[in-house]
C-alpha cells in the first residue's frame, strides 16, 4: 500500500515538472511558423537588408516570448499587426523551439 502511494506521489511530481518546463504559450504549427517567418520577417531581418539579421538562435526562449508579448513596441509592429494571431503563434513556436537555449537550437539557415 505504502509503495503504491509513493509511486503515485512520484508520478504526480513528474507531471508537475513537465507542466513547469513546457512553454507558457499554446504551441502552434512550427513548420508553418518557419515558412511565415522566412516570408514575412526575413525580408528585412537578413544580412544586407534594412534590419538586424534574426534567426531562432538570436535569442533565448524567454527573450522570444517577451518579444512576442510586447511586439507593439517594436519598430516593425505594423508588420506583426498585418499577420493573424495564429500566424504569430506559429512563428513564435518555430523561434522558441529552436532558440539559443532550446533543446534543439537551429544550426544554420
Ligand atoms: C519592413 C521591414 C521589417 C519587417 C518585415 C519586420 N521587421 Fe522586425 N524590425 C525592423 C526594424 C527596422 C527594426 C528595428 C531595428 C533593428 O532591430 O534592426 C526591427 C526590430 C525587430 C525586433 C527587435 C530587435 C531585436 O533584435 O530584438 C524584433 C524581435 C523583430 N524586429 C522581429 C520581427 C519579426 C518576428 C518579424 C516578422 C513578423 C519582423 N520583425 C518583420 C524591420 C522589419
Backbone and ligand atoms as CSV (ligand in chain L), in Angstrom:
chain,resi,resn,atom,element,x,y,z
A,1,UNK,N,N,0.832,-1.208,0.000
A,1,UNK,CA,C,0.000,0.000,0.000
A,1,UNK,C,C,0.864,1.255,0.000
A,2,UNK,N,N,1.857,1.274,0.916
A,2,UNK,CA,C,2.741,2.435,1.002
A,2,UNK,C,C,3.492,2.630,-0.322
A,3,UNK,N,N,3.923,1.517,-0.876
A,3,UNK,CA,C,4.649,1.582,-2.149
A,3,UNK,C,C,3.804,2.253,-3.220
A,4,UNK,N,N,2.544,1.857,-3.237
A,4,UNK,CA,C,1.620,2.411,-4.227
A,4,UNK,C,C,1.505,3.924,-4.079
A,5,UNK,N,N,1.402,4.327,-2.813
A,5,UNK,CA,C,1.262,5.757,-2.528
A,5,UNK,C,C,2.502,6.526,-2.983
A,6,UNK,N,N,3.645,5.954,-2.697
A,6,UNK,CA,C,4.896,6.616,-3.088
A,6,UNK,C,C,4.950,6.761,-4.607
A,7,UNK,N,N,4.563,5.695,-5.298
A,7,UNK,CA,C,4.540,5.742,-6.765
A,7,UNK,C,C,3.624,6.855,-7.256
A,8,UNK,N,N,2.482,6.959,-6.629
A,8,UNK,CA,C,1.508,7.966,-7.014
A,8,UNK,C,C,2.096,9.366,-6.850
A,9,UNK,N,N,2.765,9.579,-5.714
A,9,UNK,CA,C,3.366,10.890,-5.453
A,9,UNK,C,C,4.449,11.194,-6.474
A,10,UNK,N,N,5.254,10.194,-6.785
A,10,UNK,CA,C,6.323,10.393,-7.756
A,10,UNK,C,C,5.748,10.759,-9.123
A,11,UNK,N,N,4.695,10.028,-9.495
A,11,UNK,CA,C,4.067,10.287,-10.789
A,11,UNK,C,C,3.502,11.699,-10.838
A,12,UNK,N,N,2.844,12.102,-9.744
A,12,UNK,CA,C,2.256,13.438,-9.694
A,12,UNK,C,C,3.349,14.492,-9.797
A,13,UNK,N,N,4.453,14.244,-9.077
A,13,UNK,CA,C,5.573,15.187,-9.111
A,13,UNK,C,C,6.122,15.327,-10.510
A,14,UNK,N,N,6.237,14.226,-11.213
A,14,UNK,CA,C,6.759,14.223,-12.570
A,14,UNK,C,C,5.881,15.057,-13.502
A,15,UNK,N,N,4.564,14.888,-13.344
A,15,UNK,CA,C,3.631,15.658,-14.168
A,15,UNK,C,C,3.801,17.152,-13.917
A,16,UNK,N,N,3.983,17.526,-12.657
A,16,UNK,CA,C,4.157,18.948,-12.345
A,16,UNK,C,C,5.425,19.495,-12.964
A,17,UNK,N,N,6.484,18.698,-12.912
A,17,UNK,CA,C,7.742,19.148,-13.511
A,17,UNK,C,C,7.546,19.355,-15.008
A,18,UNK,N,N,6.844,18.426,-15.646
A,18,UNK,CA,C,6.582,18.532,-17.077
A,18,UNK,C,C,5.832,19.815,-17.405
A,19,UNK,N,N,4.790,20.071,-16.640
A,19,UNK,CA,C,3.994,21.270,-16.886
A,19,UNK,C,C,4.850,22.515,-16.697
A,20,UNK,N,N,5.687,22.478,-15.659
A,20,UNK,CA,C,6.525,23.635,-15.354
A,20,UNK,C,C,7.519,23.950,-16.450
A,21,UNK,N,N,7.983,22.951,-17.207
A,21,UNK,CA,C,9.026,23.209,-18.185
A,21,UNK,C,C,8.483,23.439,-19.594
A,22,UNK,N,N,7.197,23.205,-19.806
A,22,UNK,CA,C,6.684,23.456,-21.152
A,22,UNK,C,C,6.425,24.947,-21.334
A,23,UNK,N,N,6.269,25.359,-22.559
A,23,UNK,CA,C,6.118,26.775,-22.869
A,23,UNK,C,C,4.874,27.352,-22.196
A,24,UNK,N,N,4.970,28.646,-21.902
A,24,UNK,CA,C,3.857,29.319,-21.240
A,24,UNK,C,C,2.745,29.658,-22.236
A,25,UNK,N,N,3.033,29.508,-23.523
A,25,UNK,CA,C,2.020,29.815,-24.537
A,25,UNK,C,C,1.558,28.518,-25.188
A,26,UNK,N,N,0.435,28.582,-25.835
A,26,UNK,CA,C,-0.064,27.392,-26.515
A,26,UNK,C,C,0.696,27.212,-27.818
A,27,UNK,N,N,1.289,26.052,-28.007
A,27,UNK,CA,C,2.133,25.823,-29.171
A,27,UNK,C,C,1.332,25.839,-30.469
A,28,UNK,N,N,1.935,26.446,-31.483
A,28,UNK,CA,C,1.298,26.477,-32.796
A,28,UNK,C,C,1.977,25.498,-33.734
A,29,UNK,N,N,1.897,25.767,-35.014
A,29,UNK,CA,C,2.469,24.903,-36.037
A,29,UNK,C,C,3.869,25.408,-36.414
A,30,UNK,N,N,4.856,24.683,-35.951
A,30,UNK,CA,C,6.244,25.106,-36.116
A,30,UNK,C,C,6.673,25.204,-37.584
A,31,UNK,N,N,6.247,24.237,-38.381
A,31,UNK,CA,C,6.641,24.247,-39.799
A,31,UNK,C,C,6.049,25.426,-40.546
A,32,UNK,N,N,4.804,25.713,-40.237
A,32,UNK,CA,C,4.170,26.887,-40.839
A,32,UNK,C,C,4.871,28.157,-40.365
A,33,UNK,N,N,5.224,28.156,-39.076
A,33,UNK,CA,C,5.897,29.316,-38.495
A,33,UNK,C,C,7.205,29.625,-39.188
A,34,UNK,N,N,7.954,28.578,-39.487
A,34,UNK,CA,C,9.226,28.747,-40.170
A,34,UNK,C,C,9.008,29.407,-41.537
A,35,UNK,N,N,8.003,28.931,-42.224
A,35,UNK,CA,C,7.687,29.464,-43.554
A,35,UNK,C,C,7.273,30.931,-43.471
A,36,UNK,N,N,6.362,31.229,-42.528
A,36,UNK,CA,C,5.873,32.605,-42.396
A,36,UNK,C,C,7.000,33.539,-41.965
A,37,UNK,N,N,7.862,33.039,-41.089
A,37,UNK,CA,C,8.997,33.848,-40.628
A,37,UNK,C,C,9.898,34.211,-41.803
A,38,UNK,N,N,10.196,33.231,-42.627
A,38,UNK,CA,C,11.083,33.485,-43.774
A,38,UNK,C,C,10.444,34.452,-44.760
A,39,UNK,N,N,9.164,34.271,-44.947
A,39,UNK,CA,C,8.458,35.071,-45.939
A,39,UNK,C,C,8.225,36.498,-45.427
A,40,UNK,N,N,7.821,36.630,-44.164
A,40,UNK,CA,C,7.378,37.936,-43.672
A,40,UNK,C,C,8.378,38.684,-42.807
A,41,UNK,N,N,9.362,38.018,-42.266
A,41,UNK,CA,C,10.279,38.689,-41.345
A,41,UNK,C,C,11.680,38.787,-41.933
A,42,UNK,N,N,12.099,37.707,-42.566
A,42,UNK,CA,C,13.459,37.684,-43.091
A,42,UNK,C,C,13.617,38.626,-44.280
A,43,UNK,N,N,12.530,39.079,-44.835
A,43,UNK,CA,C,12.630,40.047,-45.932
A,43,UNK,C,C,13.386,41.286,-45.461
A,44,UNK,N,N,13.280,41.606,-44.186
A,44,UNK,CA,C,14.038,42.729,-43.619
A,44,UNK,C,C,15.160,42.239,-42.709
A,45,UNK,N,N,14.856,41.210,-41.918
A,45,UNK,CA,C,15.824,40.740,-40.922
A,45,UNK,C,C,16.801,39.743,-41.526
A,46,UNK,N,N,17.650,40.265,-42.400
A,46,UNK,CA,C,18.604,39.419,-43.085
A,46,UNK,C,C,19.840,40.252,-43.382
A,47,UNK,N,N,20.976,39.601,-43.492
A,47,UNK,CA,C,22.229,40.264,-43.857
A,47,UNK,C,C,22.003,41.118,-45.091
A,48,UNK,N,N,22.402,42.386,-45.008
A,48,UNK,CA,C,22.310,43.252,-46.176
A,48,UNK,C,C,20.947,43.885,-46.380
A,49,UNK,N,N,19.979,43.541,-45.509
A,49,UNK,CA,C,18.655,44.168,-45.610
A,49,UNK,C,C,18.512,45.240,-44.544
A,50,UNK,N,N,17.314,45.807,-44.418
A,50,UNK,CA,C,17.140,47.006,-43.599
A,50,UNK,C,C,17.257,46.789,-42.093
A,51,UNK,N,N,17.069,45.573,-41.607
A,51,UNK,CA,C,17.068,45.355,-40.153
A,51,UNK,C,C,18.107,44.317,-39.734
A,52,UNK,N,N,18.384,44.281,-38.456
A,52,UNK,CA,C,19.288,43.279,-37.871
A,52,UNK,C,C,18.896,41.882,-38.348
A,53,UNK,N,N,19.874,41.065,-38.762
A,53,UNK,CA,C,19.531,39.682,-39.107
A,53,UNK,C,C,18.967,38.958,-37.884
A,54,UNK,N,N,17.903,38.211,-38.061
A,54,UNK,CA,C,17.302,37.456,-36.955
A,54,UNK,C,C,17.156,35.995,-37.341
A,55,UNK,N,N,17.518,35.131,-36.396
A,55,UNK,CA,C,17.358,33.686,-36.531
A,55,UNK,C,C,16.811,33.178,-35.207
A,56,UNK,N,N,16.329,31.947,-35.181
A,56,UNK,CA,C,15.872,31.420,-33.888
A,56,UNK,C,C,16.933,31.557,-32.797
A,57,UNK,N,N,18.217,31.311,-33.141
A,57,UNK,CA,C,19.269,31.340,-32.128
A,57,UNK,C,C,19.705,32.756,-31.749
A,58,UNK,N,N,19.080,33.772,-32.342
A,58,UNK,CA,C,19.421,35.147,-31.970
A,58,UNK,C,C,19.005,35.458,-30.547
A,59,UNK,N,N,18.046,34.694,-30.038
A,59,UNK,CA,C,17.522,34.973,-28.698
A,59,UNK,C,C,17.288,33.681,-27.926
A,60,UNK,N,N,17.092,33.857,-26.608
A,60,UNK,CA,C,16.724,32.714,-25.774
A,60,UNK,C,C,15.202,32.557,-25.824
A,61,UNK,N,N,14.735,31.452,-25.320
A,61,UNK,CA,C,13.289,31.205,-25.315
A,61,UNK,C,C,12.552,32.322,-24.587
A,62,UNK,N,N,13.083,32.723,-23.434
A,62,UNK,CA,C,12.428,33.772,-22.644
A,62,UNK,C,C,12.408,35.085,-23.406
A,63,UNK,N,N,13.491,35.371,-24.128
A,63,UNK,CA,C,13.549,36.626,-24.893
A,63,UNK,C,C,12.543,36.625,-26.036
A,64,UNK,N,N,12.391,35.498,-26.705
A,64,UNK,CA,C,11.411,35.414,-27.793
A,64,UNK,C,C,10.004,35.608,-27.250
A,65,UNK,N,N,9.751,34.942,-26.119
A,65,UNK,CA,C,8.413,35.068,-25.539
A,65,UNK,C,C,8.107,36.517,-25.202
A,66,UNK,N,N,9.099,37.185,-24.635
A,66,UNK,CA,C,8.909,38.580,-24.258
A,66,UNK,C,C,8.677,39.445,-25.505
A,67,UNK,N,N,9.465,39.197,-26.531
A,67,UNK,CA,C,9.317,39.987,-27.753
A,67,UNK,C,C,7.907,39.848,-28.325
A,68,UNK,N,N,7.368,38.634,-28.252
A,68,UNK,CA,C,6.041,38.414,-28.829
A,68,UNK,C,C,4.930,38.966,-27.943
A,69,UNK,N,N,5.201,39.014,-26.636
A,69,UNK,CA,C,4.194,39.584,-25.741
A,69,UNK,C,C,4.101,41.088,-25.934
A,70,UNK,N,N,5.221,41.691,-26.342
A,70,UNK,CA,C,5.256,43.157,-26.424
A,70,UNK,C,C,5.657,43.634,-27.806
A,71,UNK,N,N,5.181,42.969,-28.816
A,71,UNK,CA,C,5.627,43.344,-30.162
A,71,UNK,C,C,5.176,44.740,-30.574
A,72,UNK,N,N,4.116,45.260,-29.891
A,72,UNK,CA,C,3.622,46.605,-30.234
A,72,UNK,C,C,4.711,47.653,-30.089
A,73,UNK,N,N,5.719,47.371,-29.272
A,73,UNK,CA,C,6.766,48.354,-29.022
A,73,UNK,C,C,7.846,48.333,-30.094
A,74,UNK,N,N,7.860,47.305,-30.913
A,74,UNK,CA,C,8.934,47.185,-31.899
A,74,UNK,C,C,8.725,48.152,-33.052
A,75,UNK,N,N,9.842,48.438,-33.704
A,75,UNK,CA,C,9.787,49.343,-34.834
A,75,UNK,C,C,8.943,48.771,-35.973
A,76,UNK,N,N,8.887,47.450,-36.040
A,76,UNK,CA,C,8.170,46.804,-37.136
A,76,UNK,C,C,6.803,46.269,-36.689
A,77,UNK,N,N,6.213,46.888,-35.684
A,77,UNK,CA,C,4.928,46.427,-35.140
A,77,UNK,C,C,3.854,46.295,-36.237
A,78,UNK,N,N,3.909,47.181,-37.234
A,78,UNK,CA,C,2.916,47.122,-38.321
A,78,UNK,C,C,2.981,45.796,-39.077
A,79,UNK,N,N,4.205,45.306,-39.262
A,79,UNK,CA,C,4.381,44.035,-39.977
A,79,UNK,C,C,3.748,42.894,-39.174
A,80,UNK,N,N,3.932,42.954,-37.874
A,80,UNK,CA,C,3.367,41.925,-36.993
A,80,UNK,C,C,1.853,42.035,-36.999
A,81,UNK,N,N,1.396,43.270,-36.971
A,81,UNK,CA,C,-0.042,43.540,-36.917
A,81,UNK,C,C,-0.750,42.981,-38.146
A,82,UNK,N,N,-0.044,42.971,-39.281
A,82,UNK,CA,C,-0.666,42.515,-40.524
A,82,UNK,C,C,-0.825,40.992,-40.561
A,83,UNK,N,N,-0.192,40.303,-39.618
A,83,UNK,CA,C,-0.348,38.845,-39.555
A,83,UNK,C,C,-1.490,38.494,-38.614
A,84,UNK,N,N,-2.042,37.302,-38.787
A,84,UNK,CA,C,-3.088,36.876,-37.860
A,84,UNK,C,C,-2.449,36.394,-36.567
A,85,UNK,N,N,-3.247,36.317,-35.544
A,85,UNK,CA,C,-2.791,35.820,-34.245
A,85,UNK,C,C,-2.202,34.419,-34.393
A,86,UNK,N,N,-2.868,33.602,-35.206
A,86,UNK,CA,C,-2.392,32.225,-35.447
A,86,UNK,C,C,-1.010,32.246,-36.095
A,87,UNK,N,N,-0.827,33.122,-37.072
A,87,UNK,CA,C,0.471,33.208,-37.744
A,87,UNK,C,C,1.561,33.597,-36.750
A,88,UNK,N,N,1.239,34.551,-35.891
A,88,UNK,CA,C,2.234,34.993,-34.908
A,88,UNK,C,C,2.580,33.858,-33.949
A,89,UNK,N,N,1.566,33.108,-33.539
A,89,UNK,CA,C,1.819,31.980,-32.635
A,89,UNK,C,C,2.692,30.938,-33.334
A,90,UNK,N,N,2.429,30.710,-34.619
A,90,UNK,CA,C,3.230,29.740,-35.368
A,90,UNK,C,C,4.697,30.195,-35.443
A,91,UNK,N,N,4.897,31.482,-35.709
A,91,UNK,CA,C,6.272,31.997,-35.772
A,91,UNK,C,C,6.947,31.843,-34.424
A,92,UNK,N,N,6.248,32.233,-33.353
A,92,UNK,CA,C,6.825,32.118,-32.015
A,92,UNK,C,C,7.176,30.664,-31.707
A,93,UNK,N,N,6.312,29.745,-32.100
A,93,UNK,CA,C,6.566,28.325,-31.856
A,93,UNK,C,C,7.867,27.899,-32.528
A,94,UNK,N,N,8.049,28.324,-33.767
A,94,UNK,CA,C,9.270,27.980,-34.513
A,94,UNK,C,C,10.503,28.586,-33.832
A,95,UNK,N,N,10.439,29.883,-33.533
A,95,UNK,CA,C,11.598,30.551,-32.941
A,95,UNK,C,C,11.914,29.989,-31.559
A,96,UNK,N,N,10.860,29.784,-30.775
A,96,UNK,CA,C,11.009,29.294,-29.397
A,96,UNK,C,C,11.617,27.898,-29.369
A,97,UNK,N,N,11.109,27.016,-30.216
A,97,UNK,CA,C,11.563,25.627,-30.183
A,97,UNK,C,C,12.992,25.452,-30.686
A,98,UNK,N,N,13.517,26.480,-31.360
A,98,UNK,CA,C,14.893,26.388,-31.859
A,98,UNK,C,C,15.742,27.551,-31.373
A,99,UNK,N,N,15.327,28.125,-30.252
A,99,UNK,CA,C,16.051,29.257,-29.678
A,99,UNK,C,C,17.429,28.820,-29.201
A,100,UNK,N,N,18.230,29.816,-28.855
A,100,UNK,CA,C,19.606,29.589,-28.438
A,100,UNK,C,C,19.705,28.575,-27.304
A,101,UNK,N,N,18.793,28.671,-26.326
A,101,UNK,CA,C,18.862,27.775,-25.166
A,101,UNK,C,C,17.827,26.649,-25.241
A,102,UNK,N,N,17.316,26.375,-26.437
A,102,UNK,CA,C,16.341,25.293,-26.593
A,102,UNK,C,C,17.074,23.955,-26.703
A,103,UNK,N,N,16.348,22.848,-26.541
A,103,UNK,CA,C,16.985,21.543,-26.680
A,103,UNK,C,C,17.488,21.297,-28.105
A,104,UNK,N,N,16.905,21.985,-29.097
A,104,UNK,CA,C,17.361,21.790,-30.473
A,104,UNK,C,C,17.544,23.119,-31.183
A,105,UNK,N,N,18.643,23.821,-30.853
A,105,UNK,CA,C,18.902,25.121,-31.467
A,105,UNK,C,C,19.039,24.988,-32.985
A,106,UNK,N,N,18.566,25.981,-33.710
A,106,UNK,CA,C,18.702,25.959,-35.159
A,106,UNK,C,C,20.182,25.994,-35.504
A,107,UNK,N,N,20.618,25.192,-36.468
A,107,UNK,CA,C,22.024,25.183,-36.830
A,107,UNK,C,C,22.331,26.303,-37.812
A,108,UNK,N,N,22.092,26.106,-39.108
A,108,UNK,CA,C,22.239,27.273,-39.958
A,108,UNK,C,C,20.930,27.590,-40.623
A,109,UNK,N,N,21.011,28.246,-41.743
A,109,UNK,CA,C,19.796,28.744,-42.419
A,109,UNK,C,C,18.790,27.645,-42.649
L,1,LIG,C1,C,9.821,46.219,-43.208
L,1,LIG,C2,C,10.954,45.568,-42.577
L,1,LIG,C3,C,10.681,44.661,-41.371
L,1,LIG,C4,C,9.876,43.526,-41.324
L,1,LIG,C5,C,9.071,42.920,-42.457
L,1,LIG,C6,C,10.000,43.005,-39.983
L,1,LIG,N1,N,10.847,43.790,-39.240
L,1,LIG,FE1,FE,11.405,43.444,-37.301
L,1,LIG,N2,N,12.413,45.214,-37.282
L,1,LIG,C7,C,12.598,46.042,-38.381
L,1,LIG,C8,C,13.409,47.201,-37.963
L,1,LIG,C9,C,13.864,48.326,-38.883
L,1,LIG,C10,C,13.679,47.016,-36.573
L,1,LIG,C11,C,14.492,47.914,-35.627
L,1,LIG,C12,C,15.957,47.924,-35.930
L,1,LIG,C13,C,16.615,46.566,-35.904
L,1,LIG,O1,O,16.451,45.802,-34.951
L,1,LIG,O2,O,17.293,46.235,-36.879
L,1,LIG,C14,C,13.041,45.760,-36.184
L,1,LIG,C15,C,13.109,45.226,-34.912
L,1,LIG,C16,C,12.699,43.949,-34.577
L,1,LIG,C17,C,12.959,43.293,-33.329
L,1,LIG,C18,C,13.683,43.918,-32.146
L,1,LIG,C19,C,15.159,43.904,-32.375
L,1,LIG,C20,C,15.816,42.800,-31.626
L,1,LIG,O3,O,16.854,42.287,-32.119
L,1,LIG,O4,O,15.349,42.407,-30.545
L,1,LIG,C21,C,12.424,42.041,-33.401
L,1,LIG,C22,C,12.435,40.955,-32.319
L,1,LIG,C23,C,11.823,41.914,-34.704
L,1,LIG,N3,N,12.012,43.077,-35.392
L,1,LIG,C24,C,11.165,40.789,-35.152
L,1,LIG,C25,C,10.462,40.721,-36.353
L,1,LIG,C26,C,9.591,39.618,-36.725
L,1,LIG,C27,C,9.355,38.365,-35.897
L,1,LIG,C28,C,9.053,39.927,-37.929
L,1,LIG,C29,C,8.049,39.125,-38.735
L,1,LIG,C30,C,6.734,39.025,-38.126
L,1,LIG,C31,C,9.611,41.226,-38.331
L,1,LIG,N4,N,10.441,41.669,-37.341
L,1,LIG,C32,C,9.350,41.854,-39.541
L,1,LIG,C33,C,12.123,45.839,-39.658
L,1,LIG,C34,C,11.274,44.816,-40.046
